[in-house]
């Protein structure tokens, strides 16, 4: 939904309530028919360590299915993994 800034000033409480009712709603505020801002619900931030926990859970599930990854000691050959066997990725 696009709304001119002059209308957004007058209708701000109603716009906030609309976003509060439906968090998927995004309201673009325009100046001279060009979108300059967007009003939408905030997304809750993930807890610290959430990505690591999910990766560990995925690893456990895959291990249960018999899909074990080959054990590699990447730290010994870190430059090869980063830059390729010839020293640079092409």
Secondary structure, DSSP 8 states (H G I E B T S, - for coil): -EEEHHHHHHHHHHHHHHHHH-TT-EEEEEETTEEEEEEE-------TTHHHHHHHHHHHHHHHTT-------GGGGHHHHHH-TTSS--
